[in-house]
Amino acid sequence: MFDMSNLTEEEKKYLIKLGNQIREVRNSKAWTQKKLGGEIEKERAYISKIERGLQNVTFLTLVKLADVLDCDVTTFTKNIPDIE
């Protein structure tokens, strides 16, 4: 499991925001976590961890997610980090 204790609070916020944005796209397709996991050959629990910001996702996983959800990787990373 990914060790969150080594992350700064800011880094944790980035992962949570990323997860929320992935969840929004998944929900817009009316897909379950199980369906999404099956599409990218991952367990539902893995998708849950991503969406809750408990899993640091590799770039290739982001590409797979974007591919099956028919969107661009930038959809997930929009406004990360928030630059003011």
Biopython code that builds the backbone (N, CA, C, O; Angstrom):
import numpy as np
from Bio.PDB.StructureBuilder import StructureBuilder

atoms = [
    (1, "MET", "N", (0.838, -1.189, 0.000)),
    (1, "MET", "CA", (0.000, 0.000, 0.000)),
    (1, "MET", "C", (0.876, 1.244, 0.000)),
    (1, "MET", "O", (1.980, 1.248, 0.546)),
    (2, "PHE", "N", (0.376, 2.266, -0.606)),
    (2, "PHE", "CA", (1.069, 3.545, -0.703)),
    (2, "PHE", "C", (1.175, 4.173, 0.683)),
    (2, "PHE", "O", (0.189, 4.215, 1.419)),
    (3, "ASP", "N", (2.355, 4.660, 1.045)),
    (3, "ASP", "CA", (2.598, 5.242, 2.363)),
    (3, "ASP", "C", (2.342, 6.752, 2.329)),
    (3, "ASP", "O", (3.171, 7.525, 1.850)),
    (4, "MET", "N", (1.192, 7.149, 2.841)),
    (4, "MET", "CA", (0.799, 8.559, 2.847)),
    (4, "MET", "C", (1.595, 9.373, 3.860)),
    (4, "MET", "O", (1.625, 10.600, 3.767)),
    (5, "SER", "N", (2.232, 8.728, 4.815)),
    (5, "SER", "CA", (2.913, 9.455, 5.887)),
    (5, "SER", "C", (4.112, 10.260, 5.384)),
    (5, "SER", "O", (4.563, 11.185, 6.061)),
    (6, "ASN", "N", (4.627, 9.919, 4.213)),
    (6, "ASN", "CA", (5.779, 10.635, 3.668)),
    (6, "ASN", "C", (5.390, 11.875, 2.864)),
    (6, "ASN", "O", (6.258, 12.619, 2.409)),
    (7, "LEU", "N", (4.097, 12.095, 2.692)),
    (7, "LEU", "CA", (3.632, 13.210, 1.868)),
    (7, "LEU", "C", (3.374, 14.454, 2.702)),
    (7, "LEU", "O", (3.019, 14.378, 3.878)),
    (8, "THR", "N", (3.562, 15.599, 2.062)),
    (8, "THR", "CA", (3.188, 16.858, 2.704)),
    (8, "THR", "C", (1.668, 17.003, 2.613)),
    (8, "THR", "O", (1.018, 16.297, 1.841)),
    (9, "GLU", "N", (1.116, 17.905, 3.390)),
    (9, "GLU", "CA", (-0.328, 18.160, 3.328)),
    (9, "GLU", "C", (-0.733, 18.629, 1.930)),
    (9, "GLU", "O", (-1.797, 18.263, 1.430)),
    (10, "GLU", "N", (0.111, 19.431, 1.310)),
    (10, "GLU", "CA", (-0.172, 19.911, -0.040)),
    (10, "GLU", "C", (-0.219, 18.746, -1.032)),
    (10, "GLU", "O", (-1.112, 18.691, -1.878)),
    (11, "GLU", "N", (0.729, 17.821, -0.933)),
    (11, "GLU", "CA", (0.747, 16.659, -1.821)),
    (11, "GLU", "C", (-0.492, 15.792, -1.616)),
    (11, "GLU", "O", (-1.056, 15.274, -2.580)),
    (12, "LYS", "N", (-0.911, 15.636, -0.376)),
    (12, "LYS", "CA", (-2.133, 14.871, -0.096)),
    (12, "LYS", "C", (-3.337, 15.534, -0.755)),
    (12, "LYS", "O", (-4.201, 14.849, -1.303)),
    (13, "LYS", "N", (-3.399, 16.859, -0.704)),
    (13, "LYS", "CA", (-4.501, 17.590, -1.331)),
    (13, "LYS", "C", (-4.517, 17.369, -2.842)),
    (13, "LYS", "O", (-5.584, 17.253, -3.444)),
    (14, "TYR", "N", (-3.329, 17.311, -3.453)),
    (14, "TYR", "CA", (-3.252, 17.059, -4.896)),
    (14, "TYR", "C", (-3.839, 15.696, -5.234)),
    (14, "TYR", "O", (-4.609, 15.568, -6.187)),
    (15, "LEU", "N", (-3.479, 14.678, -4.457)),
    (15, "LEU", "CA", (-3.986, 13.333, -4.723)),
    (15, "LEU", "C", (-5.495, 13.256, -4.515)),
    (15, "LEU", "O", (-6.193, 12.575, -5.265)),
    (16, "ILE", "N", (-5.993, 13.950, -3.506)),
    (16, "ILE", "CA", (-7.434, 13.970, -3.254)),
    (16, "ILE", "C", (-8.160, 14.669, -4.402)),
    (16, "ILE", "O", (-9.200, 14.196, -4.862)),
    (17, "LYS", "N", (-7.618, 15.788, -4.863)),
    (17, "LYS", "CA", (-8.246, 16.508, -5.974)),
    (17, "LYS", "C", (-8.226, 15.656, -7.247)),
    (17, "LYS", "O", (-9.219, 15.602, -7.972)),
    (18, "LEU", "N", (-7.117, 15.002, -7.514)),
    (18, "LEU", "CA", (-7.022, 14.112, -8.669)),
    (18, "LEU", "C", (-8.085, 13.023, -8.578)),
    (18, "LEU", "O", (-8.798, 12.757, -9.546)),
    (19, "GLY", "N", (-8.185, 12.404, -7.422)),
    (19, "GLY", "CA", (-9.174, 11.349, -7.221)),
    (19, "GLY", "C", (-10.596, 11.834, -7.407)),
    (19, "GLY", "O", (-11.424, 11.147, -8.004)),
    (20, "ASN", "N", (-10.875, 13.020, -6.896)),
    (20, "ASN", "CA", (-12.215, 13.585, -7.060)),
    (20, "ASN", "C", (-12.542, 13.818, -8.526)),
    (20, "ASN", "O", (-13.667, 13.578, -8.965)),
    (21, "GLN", "N", (-11.562, 14.283, -9.276)),
    (21, "GLN", "CA", (-11.794, 14.563, -10.699)),
    (21, "GLN", "C", (-11.969, 13.265, -11.489)),
    (21, "GLN", "O", (-12.754, 13.224, -12.437)),
    (22, "ILE", "N", (-11.260, 12.223, -11.119)),
    (22, "ILE", "CA", (-11.457, 10.917, -11.764)),
    (22, "ILE", "C", (-12.858, 10.401, -11.434)),
    (22, "ILE", "O", (-13.559, 9.898, -12.312)),
    (23, "ARG", "N", (-13.264, 10.526, -10.168)),
    (23, "ARG", "CA", (-14.602, 10.086, -9.745)),
    (23, "ARG", "C", (-15.690, 10.824, -10.520)),
    (23, "ARG", "O", (-16.669, 10.212, -10.948)),
    (24, "GLU", "N", (-15.526, 12.130, -10.704)),
    (24, "GLU", "CA", (-16.524, 12.911, -11.438)),
    (24, "GLU", "C", (-16.715, 12.390, -12.857)),
    (24, "GLU", "O", (-17.842, 12.266, -13.337)),
    (25, "VAL", "N", (-15.606, 12.086, -13.521)),
    (25, "VAL", "CA", (-15.706, 11.576, -14.892)),
    (25, "VAL", "C", (-16.357, 10.196, -14.881)),
    (25, "VAL", "O", (-17.226, 9.909, -15.705)),
    (26, "ARG", "N", (-15.940, 9.349, -13.955)),
    (26, "ARG", "CA", (-16.531, 8.005, -13.861)),
    (26, "ARG", "C", (-18.033, 8.111, -13.625)),
    (26, "ARG", "O", (-18.819, 7.433, -14.287)),
    (27, "ASN", "N", (-18.430, 8.960, -12.685)),
    (27, "ASN", "CA", (-19.856, 9.119, -12.390)),
    (27, "ASN", "C", (-20.628, 9.690, -13.567)),
    (27, "ASN", "O", (-21.794, 9.349, -13.770)),
    (28, "SER", "N", (-19.986, 10.557, -14.344)),
    (28, "SER", "CA", (-20.668, 11.134, -15.509)),
    (28, "SER", "C", (-20.984, 10.064, -16.558)),
    (28, "SER", "O", (-21.884, 10.234, -17.380)),
    (29, "LYS", "N", (-20.239, 8.972, -16.516)),
    (29, "LYS", "CA", (-20.472, 7.840, -17.421)),
    (29, "LYS", "C", (-21.400, 6.809, -16.794)),
    (29, "LYS", "O", (-21.758, 5.817, -17.428)),
    (30, "ALA", "N", (-21.789, 7.050, -15.536)),
    (30, "ALA", "CA", (-22.630, 6.119, -14.770)),
    (30, "ALA", "C", (-21.951, 4.757, -14.610)),
    (30, "ALA", "O", (-22.604, 3.714, -14.628)),
    (31, "TRP", "N", (-20.631, 4.792, -14.453)),
    (31, "TRP", "CA", (-19.861, 3.567, -14.246)),
    (31, "TRP", "C", (-19.620, 3.354, -12.761)),
    (31, "TRP", "O", (-19.465, 4.313, -12.005)),
    (32, "THR", "N", (-19.591, 2.109, -12.352)),
    (32, "THR", "CA", (-19.197, 1.767, -10.991)),
    (32, "THR", "C", (-17.676, 1.684, -10.923)),
    (32, "THR", "O", (-16.995, 1.614, -11.946)),
    (33, "GLN", "N", (-17.163, 1.693, -9.707)),
    (33, "GLN", "CA", (-15.724, 1.485, -9.530)),
    (33, "GLN", "C", (-15.324, 0.111, -10.058)),
    (33, "GLN", "O", (-14.240, -0.052, -10.619)),
    (34, "LYS", "N", (-16.190, -0.864, -9.881)),
    (34, "LYS", "CA", (-15.903, -2.225, -10.356)),
    (34, "LYS", "C", (-15.782, -2.259, -11.878)),
    (34, "LYS", "O", (-14.874, -2.888, -12.421)),
    (35, "LYS", "N", (-16.699, -1.581, -12.560)),
    (35, "LYS", "CA", (-16.634, -1.545, -14.027)),
    (35, "LYS", "C", (-15.356, -0.854, -14.488)),
    (35, "LYS", "O", (-14.665, -1.351, -15.377)),
    (36, "LEU", "N", (-15.043, 0.292, -13.883)),
    (36, "LEU", "CA", (-13.834, 1.007, -14.274)),
    (36, "LEU", "C", (-12.595, 0.157, -14.014)),
    (36, "LEU", "O", (-11.706, 0.072, -14.860)),
    (37, "GLY", "N", (-12.540, -0.463, -12.857)),
    (37, "GLY", "CA", (-11.410, -1.331, -12.544)),
    (37, "GLY", "C", (-11.266, -2.463, -13.559)),
    (37, "GLY", "O", (-10.160, -2.776, -14.002)),
    (38, "GLY", "N", (-12.385, -3.067, -13.919)),
    (38, "GLY", "CA", (-12.353, -4.139, -14.910)),
    (38, "GLY", "C", (-11.834, -3.672, -16.257)),
    (38, "GLY", "O", (-11.114, -4.398, -16.942)),
    (39, "GLU", "N", (-12.202, -2.464, -16.631)),
    (39, "GLU", "CA", (-11.773, -1.907, -17.918)),
    (39, "GLU", "C", (-10.263, -1.689, -17.978)),
    (39, "GLU", "O", (-9.670, -1.776, -19.053)),
    (40, "ILE", "N", (-9.636, -1.407, -16.836)),
    (40, "ILE", "CA", (-8.182, -1.183, -16.839)),
    (40, "ILE", "C", (-7.431, -2.321, -16.128)),
    (40, "ILE", "O", (-6.246, -2.205, -15.815)),
    (41, "GLU", "N", (-8.149, -3.411, -15.884)),
    (41, "GLU", "CA", (-7.577, -4.607, -15.272)),
    (41, "GLU", "C", (-6.997, -4.342, -13.881)),
    (41, "GLU", "O", (-5.900, -4.792, -13.550)),
    (42, "LYS", "N", (-7.761, -3.604, -13.083)),
    (42, "LYS", "CA", (-7.410, -3.323, -11.688)),
    (42, "LYS", "C", (-8.610, -3.676, -10.817)),
    (42, "LYS", "O", (-9.744, -3.723, -11.293)),
    (43, "GLU", "N", (-8.348, -3.920, -9.553)),
    (43, "GLU", "CA", (-9.414, -4.227, -8.603)),
    (43, "GLU", "C", (-10.226, -2.982, -8.266)),
    (43, "GLU", "O", (-9.727, -1.860, -8.356)),
    (44, "ARG", "N", (-11.483, -3.190, -7.876)),
    (44, "ARG", "CA", (-12.334, -2.085, -7.445)),
    (44, "ARG", "C", (-11.699, -1.327, -6.292)),
    (44, "ARG", "O", (-11.783, -0.101, -6.234)),
    (45, "ALA", "N", (-11.059, -2.051, -5.368)),
    (45, "ALA", "CA", (-10.425, -1.410, -4.209)),
    (45, "ALA", "C", (-9.326, -0.439, -4.640)),
    (45, "ALA", "O", (-9.124, 0.593, -4.000)),
    (46, "TYR", "N", (-8.624, -0.763, -5.712)),
    (46, "TYR", "CA", (-7.578, 0.120, -6.233)),
    (46, "TYR", "C", (-8.202, 1.429, -6.736)),
    (46, "TYR", "O", (-7.682, 2.514, -6.475)),
    (47, "ILE", "N", (-9.315, 1.311, -7.454)),
    (47, "ILE", "CA", (-10.014, 2.499, -7.952)),
    (47, "ILE", "C", (-10.496, 3.336, -6.768)),
    (47, "ILE", "O", (-10.392, 4.562, -6.786)),
    (48, "SER", "N", (-11.013, 2.681, -5.758)),
    (48, "SER", "CA", (-11.465, 3.381, -4.556)),
    (48, "SER", "C", (-10.329, 4.164, -3.906)),
    (48, "SER", "O", (-10.515, 5.314, -3.506)),
    (49, "LYS", "N", (-9.162, 3.552, -3.799)),
    (49, "LYS", "CA", (-8.010, 4.240, -3.211)),
    (49, "LYS", "C", (-7.601, 5.448, -4.043)),
    (49, "LYS", "O", (-7.268, 6.498, -3.494)),
    (50, "ILE", "N", (-7.624, 5.307, -5.350)),
    (50, "ILE", "CA", (-7.299, 6.441, -6.222)),
    (50, "ILE", "C", (-8.287, 7.581, -5.970)),
    (50, "ILE", "O", (-7.890, 8.731, -5.784)),
    (51, "GLU", "N", (-9.565, 7.248, -5.967)),
    (51, "GLU", "CA", (-10.593, 8.272, -5.842)),
    (51, "GLU", "C", (-10.588, 8.940, -4.467)),
    (51, "GLU", "O", (-11.051, 10.073, -4.333)),
    (52, "ARG", "N", (-10.081, 8.266, -3.460)),
    (52, "ARG", "CA", (-10.005, 8.857, -2.123)),
    (52, "ARG", "C", (-8.663, 9.528, -1.867)),
    (52, "ARG", "O", (-8.431, 10.051, -0.777)),
    (53, "GLY", "N", (-7.779, 9.519, -2.858)),
    (53, "GLY", "CA", (-6.472, 10.159, -2.706)),
    (53, "GLY", "C", (-5.505, 9.343, -1.882)),
    (53, "GLY", "O", (-4.551, 9.888, -1.326)),
    (54, "LEU", "N", (-5.735, 8.049, -1.793)),
    (54, "LEU", "CA", (-4.875, 7.169, -0.998)),
    (54, "LEU", "C", (-3.893, 6.379, -1.849)),
    (54, "LEU", "O", (-3.122, 5.572, -1.331)),
    (55, "GLN", "N", (-3.922, 6.613, -3.153)),
    (55, "GLN", "CA", (-3.042, 5.890, -4.077)),
    (55, "GLN", "C", (-2.405, 6.877, -5.033)),
    (55, "GLN", "O", (-3.105, 7.614, -5.728)),
    (56, "ASN", "N", (-1.081, 6.897, -5.073)),
    (56, "ASN", "CA", (-0.378, 7.723, -6.043)),
    (56, "ASN", "C", (-0.386, 6.977, -7.370)),
    (56, "ASN", "O", (0.184, 5.892, -7.484)),
    (57, "VAL", "N", (-1.018, 7.549, -8.349)),
    (57, "VAL", "CA", (-1.263, 6.890, -9.625)),
    (57, "VAL", "C", (-0.093, 7.117, -10.576)),
    (57, "VAL", "O", (0.448, 8.220, -10.646)),
    (58, "THR", "N", (0.296, 6.076, -11.307)),
    (58, "THR", "CA", (1.333, 6.254, -12.322)),
    (58, "THR", "C", (0.736, 6.961, -13.537)),
    (58, "THR", "O", (-0.477, 6.964, -13.746)),
    (59, "PHE", "N", (1.602, 7.544, -14.310)),
    (59, "PHE", "CA", (1.152, 8.218, -15.533)),
    (59, "PHE", "C", (0.455, 7.231, -16.468)),
    (59, "PHE", "O", (-0.566, 7.562, -17.070)),
    (60, "LEU", "N", (1.001, 6.025, -16.589)),
    (60, "LEU", "CA", (0.389, 5.047, -17.490)),
    (60, "LEU", "C", (-1.005, 4.639, -17.031)),
    (60, "LEU", "O", (-1.874, 4.358, -17.857)),
    (61, "THR", "N", (-1.222, 4.605, -15.722)),
    (61, "THR", "CA", (-2.568, 4.326, -15.225)),
    (61, "THR", "C", (-3.498, 5.474, -15.574)),
    (61, "THR", "O", (-4.646, 5.244, -15.956)),
    (62, "LEU", "N", (-3.020, 6.711, -15.448)),
    (62, "LEU", "CA", (-3.840, 7.861, -15.850)),
    (62, "LEU", "C", (-4.200, 7.787, -17.327)),
    (62, "LEU", "O", (-5.325, 8.106, -17.713)),
    (63, "VAL", "N", (-3.251, 7.369, -18.149)),
    (63, "VAL", "CA", (-3.516, 7.239, -19.589)),
    (63, "VAL", "C", (-4.590, 6.176, -19.825)),
    (63, "VAL", "O", (-5.504, 6.387, -20.623)),
    (64, "LYS", "N", (-4.487, 5.046, -19.142)),
    (64, "LYS", "CA", (-5.495, 3.985, -19.285)),
    (64, "LYS", "C", (-6.866, 4.475, -18.842)),
    (64, "LYS", "O", (-7.868, 4.222, -19.511)),
    (65, "LEU", "N", (-6.909, 5.176, -17.710)),
    (65, "LEU", "CA", (-8.178, 5.705, -17.216)),
    (65, "LEU", "C", (-8.789, 6.665, -18.227)),
    (65, "LEU", "O", (-9.981, 6.586, -18.526)),
    (66, "ALA", "N", (-7.972, 7.570, -18.750)),
    (66, "ALA", "CA", (-8.464, 8.536, -19.736)),
    (66, "ALA", "C", (-8.961, 7.827, -20.993)),
    (66, "ALA", "O", (-9.985, 8.205, -21.564)),
    (67, "ASP", "N", (-8.248, 6.820, -21.411)),
    (67, "ASP", "CA", (-8.628, 6.082, -22.618)),
    (67, "ASP", "C", (-9.996, 5.427, -22.455)),
    (67, "ASP", "O", (-10.870, 5.599, -23.304)),
    (68, "VAL", "N", (-10.185, 4.679, -21.371)),
    (68, "VAL", "CA", (-11.451, 3.965, -21.209)),
    (68, "VAL", "C", (-12.607, 4.907, -20.873)),
    (68, "VAL", "O", (-13.761, 4.607, -21.178)),
    (69, "LEU", "N", (-12.303, 6.040, -20.249)),
    (69, "LEU", "CA", (-13.355, 7.005, -19.918)),
    (69, "LEU", "C", (-13.571, 8.027, -21.030)),
    (69, "LEU", "O", (-14.389, 8.938, -20.904)),
    (70, "ASP", "N", (-12.816, 7.859, -22.129)),
    (70, "ASP", "CA", (-12.967, 8.692, -23.318)),
    (70, "ASP", "C", (-12.784, 10.180, -23.002)),
    (70, "ASP", "O", (-13.621, 11.020, -23.333)),
    (71, "CYS", "N", (-11.655, 10.468, -22.351)),
    (71, "CYS", "CA", (-11.330, 11.864, -22.060)),
    (71, "CYS", "C", (-9.817, 12.035, -22.169)),
    (71, "CYS", "O", (-9.095, 11.096, -22.504)),
    (72, "ASP", "N", (-9.367, 13.208, -21.890)),
    (72, "ASP", "CA", (-7.954, 13.542, -21.940)),
    (72, "ASP", "C", (-7.383, 13.479, -20.523)),
    (72, "ASP", "O", (-8.099, 13.765, -19.563)),
    (73, "VAL", "N", (-6.128, 13.116, -20.377)),
    (73, "VAL", "CA", (-5.489, 13.075, -19.060)),
    (73, "VAL", "C", (-5.622, 14.427, -18.365)),
    (73, "VAL", "O", (-5.759, 14.487, -17.143)),
    (74, "THR", "N", (-5.584, 15.500, -19.131)),
    (74, "THR", "CA", (-5.689, 16.829, -18.520)),
    (74, "THR", "C", (-7.033, 17.054, -17.832)),
    (74, "THR", "O", (-7.153, 17.935, -16.980)),
    (75, "THR", "N", (-8.033, 16.271, -18.192)),
    (75, "THR", "CA", (-9.322, 16.350, -17.507)),
    (75, "THR", "C", (-9.143, 16.031, -16.028)),
    (75, "THR", "O", (-9.785, 16.639, -15.172)),
    (76, "PHE", "N", (-8.273, 15.081, -15.737)),
    (76, "PHE", "CA", (-8.037, 14.658, -14.358)),
    (76, "PHE", "C", (-7.130, 15.624, -13.605)),
    (76, "PHE", "O", (-7.239, 15.763, -12.387)),
    (77, "THR", "N", (-6.245, 16.284, -14.323)),
    (77, "THR", "CA", (-5.226, 17.113, -13.665)),
    (77, "THR", "C", (-5.543, 18.608, -13.731)),
    (77, "THR", "O", (-4.721, 19.432, -13.330)),
    (78, "LYS", "N", (-6.692, 18.953, -14.220)),
    (78, "LYS", "CA", (-7.086, 20.352, -14.339)),
    (78, "LYS", "C", (-6.981, 21.033, -12.975)),
    (78, "LYS", "O", (-7.497, 20.537, -11.973)),
    (79, "ASN", "N", (-6.307, 22.171, -12.960)),
    (79, "ASN", "CA", (-6.114, 22.985, -11.765)),
    (79, "ASN", "C", (-5.275, 22.302, -10.678)),
    (79, "ASN", "O", (-5.405, 22.629, -9.498)),
    (80, "ILE", "N", (-4.446, 21.385, -11.059)),
    (80, "ILE", "CA", (-3.487, 20.778, -10.120)),
    (80, "ILE", "C", (-2.099, 21.096, -10.658)),
    (80, "ILE", "O", (-1.764, 20.641, -11.752)),
    (81, "PRO", "N", (-1.303, 21.834, -9.962)),
    (81, "PRO", "CA", (-1.649, 22.527, -8.716)),
    (81, "PRO", "C", (-2.431, 23.787, -9.017)),
    (81, "PRO", "O", (-2.381, 24.314, -10.129)),
    (82, "ASP", "N", (-3.153, 24.267, -8.018)),
    (82, "ASP", "CA", (-3.844, 25.547, -8.142)),
    (82, "ASP", "C", (-2.799, 26.642, -8.090)),
    (82, "ASP", "O", (-2.116, 26.804, -7.079)),
    (83, "ILE", "N", (-2.670, 27.383, -9.152)),
    (83, "ILE", "CA", (-1.700, 28.488, -9.180)),
    (83, "ILE", "C", (-2.501, 29.777, -9.047)),
    (83, "ILE", "O", (-3.372, 30.080, -9.862)),
    (84, "GLU", "N", (-2.189, 30.503, -8.029)),
    (84, "GLU", "CA", (-2.944, 31.728, -7.761)),
    (84, "GLU", "C", (-2.184, 32.942, -8.190)),
    (84, "GLU", "O", (-2.673, 34.062, -8.037)),
]
sb = StructureBuilder()
sb.init_structure("model")
sb.init_model(0)
sb.init_chain("A")
sb.init_seg("    ")
for serial, (resi, resn, name, xyz) in enumerate(atoms, 1):
    if name == "N":
        sb.init_residue(resn, " ", resi, " ")
    sb.init_atom(name, np.array(xyz, "f"), 0.0, 1.0, " ", f" {name:<3s}", serial, name[0])
structure = sb.get_structure()
